[in-house]
Amino acid sequence: MCFSQENLVFSLEVQGNKKLKTAFVKKIARVKANHVLDSTIIENDIKRIKRLPGVSHAYYQVFKSHENFYKVFYNIEENFTIIPSVNVYTSNNNEFAYRLGLYEFNLLGRNITFGGFYQKDVYSSYAINFRAPYLFSRKLGLALNFQDLTTQEPIFFNNTTADYRYQNRSKEILGLYEFNFKHRMELGFSLFTEDYKYKSGATNASIPQSLILDKHLIKAIYEHNNLDYNYQYVSGFRSVFNGQYVGVNGTSKLPEFVIAWNDFIYFKQIATKGNWANRLRVGFSSNINSPFSPFAVDNNLNIRGAGNTIDRGTGAIVLNSEYRHTLLEKGWFVLQGNAFVDAGSWRNPGGKLADFTKASNIRINPGLGLRFMHKSIFNAIFRIDYGIGITKNDAKGFVFGIGQYF
């Protein structure tokens, strides 16, 4: 629909919302009374509203009021946003592990996320998170995060493996700024302590068995987002850049550390029931020859069926591509099937760019999966995937989780 430049907005009305505050919707909307009636601005408002966790769907209507003035109606279908989570899985040493969490994604009806989780995976961990992207204005918000995560991590050196107890305690503050509908950024700072303790496996005189480091981190995230949502279907392009600088506090002679990666994400709806989804991640870090390198080959992060943290590197190129098809849709319930291919390669710690082409560093895992979805509960997607490695010495297996893989 196109509107003449002479037509004006008489009022903006919000309908269908119960928990989401009308004042908040009007705060983030660009359509205002007595402004020119512009279909592009209205459609961008609707896209922005559909991205909110508290909204499952939104659409607009325009009716003439009088003379050249029109009433604009934003119609909202809400999500349920108090979401508990229960994840049960087997840890690297085949012990029972679980994570219990509870998050409110629309606190006070103003798109504020608050919650946390408790995790038992050999060791106990917990985190508390607060995120309010529109706390101060339509453009400016704030995020606060605290975590105390303890895991048993494998490290790799000289073709051997050792298990370490790794603890990370951190406090983080982020400023959130939205330039316009498609572009936003986050800039923040955190203080954290890393505690490494040797548990079992191979040893090396050059690798400490106990290490405690106080560090600080500066983080910058820049996002271009032009995704459009229609219930379970997504179309458009999104790019997210994440850059971090890590310094060591005190008199430690350990080097500073830089890491950066970019996710390029593309979705296309195919006919009426299909969705093609793609994610390309390209990342590099300081090329330090360390067994604690940041980019991991991991079942739950990038290569389905590969196993839990089977390798590490200082660079990564990973492509995830899948076709999702709606097999059944009845009322609030959706059953999706998907066929995927996960492929990636890594640069060895202290290695060269040529490492990306080495057969030993390449992983290719095709597979199949199912998605059980609730259309009116935010992120209520239970997924199960089975990936099979087709490259040398690759593994195969199931991956369970909440939400789409990407």
N, C-alpha and C positions, 0 to 999 in steps of 0.2 A: 504494500500500500504506500502510495506517495501522497504527501500533503503540500498544499500551497504555502509559500512563505508568509501569506497574509493571514493564515489561520493561527489562532492562539489557543493555549491551554487555559481552560476556565478553572479546572480542579483535577487533582489526582486522587482517586479513591482506591483503597486496598480492600480486597474481599477474600474470604475463605480462610484467612489466617486466624488462628486461635491463640497459640503460644507466641508466635513471632509477632513482635510489637509493630503496629502500624507506623508509629513514629520512627522506628528504626528503618523500616522499608523506605519511608519518605526521605530519611536522612541520607541513605546511600543512592537513592534514585537521582538521576540528572533531570528528569522531567519536573518542571516547577510551574505553578500557576503564573499566568501572564507571559510565559515564554512561548516562543514560536513552536508550533506543533510539528515535530520532526520524527518521521518514522524510524530513521537510523538510530536516534537517541533512545526511542522507546524499545526497539529491538535489543539494543545493547543493555538496557536496564533489565530486560527479561532474562537475557543470558547471564547477567551478573547474579540475579536473584536465584536462578536455577542452580548455580554453583554453591549456594549456601547449604550447609549440612541439614538445616531445618526445612528444606524445601525439596519435595519429590518432583514437582512439576509446576510450571507457571505459564500463563499466557495473558494477552491483553485484549481489551475492547475499547473502541472509540465511538462516542455518541455525540451528536451535535447538541449544544446547550441553547445558545441563542446567537443571532447574528453570525460572526466569524469565530465564536468561542466553542470549544469542544471539551467534554468530560472524558478523561482517560481512566480506565479501570484496569488495575493489575489483579488478576485472579490467581490465588495461590493454593496449591495442594501441599499440605505439610507432611514432613517426616516425623516419626517418633525418634527422639534424639538422646534419651538416657540409655546408654548402651553398655550392658555388662559383656565381658569377654572371658571365655574359658578356653585355654589352649593346653592340650595334653600331648606330650611327645616323648621320645626317647633321646637321651643325651648321648654324647660321643662315647661314653663308657657303658652304654646300654642301661643306665639307671632311669627310673621313672622321674619325669620332670613335668612342670606345669607352670602356667602364668594365669593369674586372676586379675582382672581389671574392671574398672567402672569409669565411664566418661560421660559427661553432659556436653553435647555439642551445640546447644543453643541456650546457654545459661541466661536467665533474665529476659529471654526472648530477643536477645541482641547479638546473636551469632558469636557468643563467647564460649570457648572450649575450656573445660576444667575437669581434671580427673587424674588418675594414676593407676599403677599396677603393682602387684607383688609377684615375684618370680622365684621359684625353687628349682634350680638346675644344678645339682650338686651343692651349690651355695645359694644363699638368700640374696635377693636384689629387690629394689623398689625404685619408683620414680613418681614425681608429681609434676604436672604440666598445666600451664595457664596460657591461653592465647586469645587475644581480643584485637582482631585486625582493624576494627573501626571504633576503638575505645575513645579516642580524642576527637575524631572528625571522620568525614567520608574518605579521607586519605591516610590518616595517621593512626597507628595502633601500637600494641606492645605484647611481647611474649616473655614469660618467665619459666625456666625449667630447672628442676633439681633431680639428680639421679645418683643412686649408689648401686652400681651394677658390678656383680662378681660372677665370673664365668671360668670354666676350665678351657683353656685355649691351646691348640696344638701349634708349635712353631717348627719350622723346617730349616735345616742347615746340613751341608755336606752329605746329602742323600740320607739323612736320619731325621727322626722326629722326637720331640720332647713335649710333655704336657706341663703347662704352667697355670697356677691360680692367678687370674688377672682381675684386679679391682680398679674401677674408675669412679671416683666421687667428684661430681661437678655441679657448679652453679652457673647459670647462663641467663643473660638478659639480651633481648633483641628488640630493636625498633623496626616497625613495619610501616612501609610507605607505599601507597598506590599512586603511580603517576597518572594513569588513566585506566580505562576498561581493560586494556590488554597488557599493561606493563606495571610491574611492582618490584620492590626490592626489600631485603632485610639486611640489617647491619647490626652486629652485636659483638659481645665480649663474654668470655667465660673464664673462670678459674677452676682448675681440676687437679686431682692427684691420682697418679697411676702407681699401682703397687703390683709388682711381679714377684711371684714365689715359685720356685721349681718344685714339681711334684713327682714326676717319673719320666723315664725314657733316657735318651742319649744326653751326654754332657760334653761341654767343650770349655777349655780354660779361658777362651776369649769371650764367652757368653756368661754373664753373671747369673747366679742362681737366685739372687734376691736383689731387688732394685725398687726404690721408692723415689718418685720424681714429682715435684710440684711444677705445674705448667700453667701457661695462659694461652688463650686462643682468641684470635680475631676472625670473625666470620662475615662473609658477604654473599648474599644470594640474590640473583637477578632472574626474574621470570617473565617470559612472554607467553601469554595464555589466550588462545583464540578457540577454545573448545566450546562446543555446544552440546547440551545434554537433552535427551528425550527418553526419560526413564532409563532403561538398561543400555540404550544406544548412545554412542558418543561419536562426534565427528569434529575434525579440525586438527590444528597443530599447536603444540606446546613445547617450549624450550626452557630448561631450568639450569642455570649456571650456579655452581657452589664452589667458592674459593675460601681456603682457610690458611692462616699462618699460625704456627705453634711455636712458642718460645719456652725455654726452661728457666724457671725462677732460681735465684740464688747463685752459687758459685760453680754450678755444674758446667763441665766443658763439653757436654753433649751439644751437637749442632742444632740450629733452628731448623724448622721443618715446614715445608709448604706443600699443600695438596689442593688440587682443583679437578673438577669434572663437570661435564655437561651432559644432560639427558635431553635428547631430541625425541619427541613423542608425536606420533601421527595416527589418527583414527579416521576410518572411512566406513560409513554405513553402506552395506551391500544389499540391494533390493529392500525388502520389508523386514527380514528377520536376521540378517547377517551383519556382522561388525568385524572389520579388519583392524587389528591393533598392532602397533609397532613401537619399540623403544630402542634407541641406539645410545649407549653410554660410552663416552670417550673421556678417560681420566689419566692424569699423571701426578706423581708426587716427587719430592726430592729423591734422587736416585741413590739412596744410602744402602750399603750392603748390610742389611739387618734382617734377622729372622722375624722381626715384628712388623714387616711391611704392611701397608694399609689396605691394599686391594686384594680381596680374598675370592677364591672360587668356592661358592657356597650354594648349596641346595635351596636355601630360603631367600637368597638375594638375587641370583642371576642365572644359574644353570640348573634347571629342575632335573633331579635324579642323579646329580653329581656326588652328593654326600655333603656332610657338614664340615666346612672349612678344610678342603683337601689340598689347597695350595695358596701361596701369597705372592704378590708382586708389587712393583713400584709404578706400574702402568697397566691400563686395562682398556680393551675395546670389546664391547659386548652388544650383541644384537638379539633382542627377543621379538619374535613375530608370531602372531597367532590369529586364527580365524574363529570367531565366536558366533554360534548359531542358536537362536531360540528354538528349542525343541518343544516346549510346552509353556503356555501362558494362560493362566486362569485366575482372574481377579487379582489379588495381591501377589500371587506366586508365579515365579518364572524359573524354568529349568533351562539352562544353557549347556551346550556341548562345545568343546573347543579342541582344535588341533594346533599344535605349536612346534616351533623350532627355536631352541636357544643355542646360540653359538658365541664363542668368545676366545680371546687370546690375551696373554699377560706378558709383561716385561719382567724378567727375573730381577731380584734385588741386586743393584749394582751392575745390571746388565746393559744391553744395547737395544736399539730399536729393532734390530734384526731378530730379537727374541720373539717378536710377534708372529714371525713366519715359521718358527720351529714347531715341528709336529708334536713334540712333547708338551708344548704350551697351549695347544689348540683343543678346545672342547666343543663338540657338536652333539646336542641332545634333542631329538624330536620326541613327541609324545602326544598324549590325549588327556582330556580332563572334563570335569563336570562342574557346573556352578548352580547352587541352590540359592535363590534370591527372593527377598521380600521387598516389594516395590515401595512400601511406605515406612520402612525403618532404615535410617541412615546407615550405609555401609553394611547392611545385613546380607552379606554374601559369603556363604560357606563354599570353599573351593577345594577340590581334590584333583591333583595332576599326577600322571605317571610318565616319567621321562626315561629314555633309554639312550645311553651313550654309544655312539657309533665310531668314535675315534679310539686311538690306542689306549688300553688299560682303563677305559671308562667304566663307570658303574651305572646302575639303574635303580629306580625306586620311586616311592610315592612322596608327594609333598602336599601337606594339608595347611590350610590357613583361612583367615578371615579377610574379606575384600579381594578385589581382583589382584592378580600378581603384579600388575603395573597399570 
